[in-house]
Amino acid sequence: MTTTRMTRYDRSMLRVMNDRRGRPLYATAPRRRTVVAAHVALTVAVVALLAHFCLSRAEPTWAAVAGAVLLLPWMVATGAINGATRGLLELRERALDERQLAERSRVLARAHRLMTCLLAGSVAGLLAAGALDGDALRTYTAPALAAVLVAHWLMPLWVAGLTAQDEPAEDETAAL
């Protein structure tokens, strides 16, 4: 195995991902679940608004503005999840230790299994819609594929946020 040294970028990102100032947002499992749920809800809202903006024949300007406004809390929630996981998915491999690399592998495997189930459900739903009404298949295929693509992109982040462990309390770390 070749050892590569961390670059200035790696050190900078490691510092950002381990910044504890946002810790109150994600210090406990219920708070992390709330942040992930908010992130999922914001993602659904932004994707729905952008789909409306792209597909609507009416005046869709309000959808674009609302989507842009929702991006700020979405980015804050993304940062909170990355902080809770200490950059598990954002940092390069050379910036992670063996425990973090193993955790990253577990998160990616679980996200892959969940995405397989989501894809199977999407295919079944589209086939059922097509069997009931031939036009429904043509109508719902593009939005369903866009939604599944976004879920595929964000599923590892959501899984990492939901499976992140609480940090040991200050007195526990002193005893170690």
C-alpha positions in Angstrom: 0.0 0.0 0.0 1.4 3.4 -0.9 1.1 6.1 1.6 0.1 9.4 0.2 0.6 12.6 2.2 -2.3 14.8 2.9 -2.4 18.0 0.8 -3.2 21.4 2.1 -6.7 20.9 0.7 -7.1 17.7 2.7 -6.0 19.4 5.9 -8.3 22.3 5.3 -11.3 20.0 4.6 -10.5 17.9 7.7 -10.5 21.1 9.8 -13.8 22.2 8.3 -15.5 18.8 8.8 -14.3 18.5 12.4 -15.4 22.0 13.4 -17.4 21.6 16.5 -19.3 24.9 16.4 -22.4 23.3 14.8 -22.4 20.4 17.3 -25.6 21.5 19.1 -27.5 20.8 15.8 -26.5 17.1 15.7 -25.2 16.2 19.2 -27.8 13.5 19.8 -29.4 10.8 17.7 -32.9 12.4 17.8 -31.3 15.7 16.6 -29.5 13.9 13.8 -32.7 12.2 12.7 -34.5 15.5 12.7 -31.8 17.1 10.6 -31.9 14.2 8.1 -35.7 14.3 8.0 -35.6 18.1 7.4 -33.0 17.5 4.6 -35.2 14.8 3.0 -38.2 17.1 3.2 -36.3 20.1 1.8 -34.9 17.9 -1.0 -38.4 16.7 -2.0 -39.6 20.3 -2.0 -36.8 21.6 -4.1 -37.0 18.7 -6.6 -40.8 19.2 -6.9 -40.4 22.9 -7.4 -37.7 22.5 -10.0 -39.8 19.8 -11.8 -42.7 22.2 -11.8 -40.4 24.9 -13.1 -39.1 22.7 -15.9 -42.4 21.0 -16.9 -45.0 23.7 -16.3 -46.5 25.5 -19.3 -47.8 28.2 -17.1 -45.8 31.0 -15.5 -43.3 29.0 -13.3 -41.2 31.9 -12.0 -42.6 31.5 -8.5 -41.3 27.8 -8.5 -37.8 28.9 -9.4 -37.7 31.6 -6.7 -39.2 29.2 -4.0 -36.6 26.5 -5.0 -33.8 29.0 -4.7 -35.0 30.2 -1.3 -35.2 26.6 -0.1 -31.6 25.9 -1.1 -30.2 27.9 1.8 -31.7 25.7 4.6 -31.0 22.7 2.4 -27.3 23.6 2.4 -27.3 24.2 6.2 -28.8 20.8 6.7 -26.3 19.2 4.4 -23.5 20.9 6.4 -25.0 19.7 9.7 -25.1 16.1 8.4 -21.5 16.4 7.2 -20.5 17.7 10.6 -22.3 14.9 12.4 -20.4 12.4 10.3 -17.1 14.4 10.5 -17.0 14.4 6.7 -17.2 10.6 6.3 -18.3 10.9 2.7 -16.7 14.3 1.8 -13.1 13.7 2.8 -10.6 11.8 0.6 -9.6 8.4 1.7 -6.1 9.6 2.8 -7.8 11.9 5.4 -9.7 9.1 7.0 -8.4 6.5 9.5 -9.2 2.7 9.3 -12.3 3.0 11.4 -13.7 5.7 9.3 -12.9 3.9 6.1 -14.7 0.8 7.4 -17.7 3.0 8.4 -17.7 4.6 5.0 -17.9 1.1 3.4 -20.8 0.1 5.7 -22.7 3.3 4.9 -22.2 2.9 1.1 -23.2 -0.8 1.2 -26.4 0.1 3.2 -27.2 3.0 0.9 -26.7 0.6 -2.1 -29.2 -1.9 -0.7 -31.8 0.8 0.0 -31.4 2.2 -3.5 -31.9 -1.2 -4.9 -35.2 -1.5 -3.1 -36.2 2.1 -4.2 -35.4 1.3 -7.8 -37.4 -2.0 -7.7 -40.3 -0.1 -6.1 -40.1 2.6 -8.8 -40.0 0.1 -11.6 -43.0 -1.7 -10.1 -44.9 1.5 -9.7 -44.2 2.7 -13.2 -45.2 -0.7 -14.6 -48.4 -0.6 -12.6 -49.2 2.9 -13.8 -48.5 1.9 -17.4 -50.8 -1.1 -17.1 -53.6 1.0 -15.8 -53.2 3.9 -18.3 -50.7 3.9 -21.1 -50.3 7.7 -21.0 -49.4 7.5 -17.3 -46.2 5.7 -18.0 -45.1 8.5 -20.4 -46.2 11.2 -18.0 -44.5 9.8 -14.8 -41.3 8.2 -16.2 -39.2 11.4 -16.3 -40.2 12.7 -12.9 -39.7 9.3 -11.3 -36.3 9.0 -12.9 -35.3 12.4 -11.7 -36.5 11.6 -8.1 -34.6 8.3 -8.1 -31.5 10.0 -9.4 -31.6 12.6 -6.6 -32.2 9.9 -4.0 -29.3 7.9 -5.4 -27.1 11.0 -5.1 -28.1 11.7 -1.5 -28.9 8.3 0.0 -25.3 7.8 1.3 -25.5 11.1 3.1 -28.8 10.3 4.7 -27.7 6.8 5.7 -24.5 8.3 7.2 -26.5 10.9 9.1 -28.9 8.3 10.5 -26.2 5.8 11.5 -23.7 8.3 13.0 -22.9 7.5 16.6 -23.0 9.9 19.5 -19.6 11.2 20.5 -18.4 10.2 24.0 -19.1 12.7 26.8 -16.2 14.8 28.0 -15.7 12.7 31.2 -15.7 9.5 29.1 -12.9 10.7 26.9 -10.9 11.7 30.0 -11.2 8.1 31.4 -9.9 6.6 28.2 
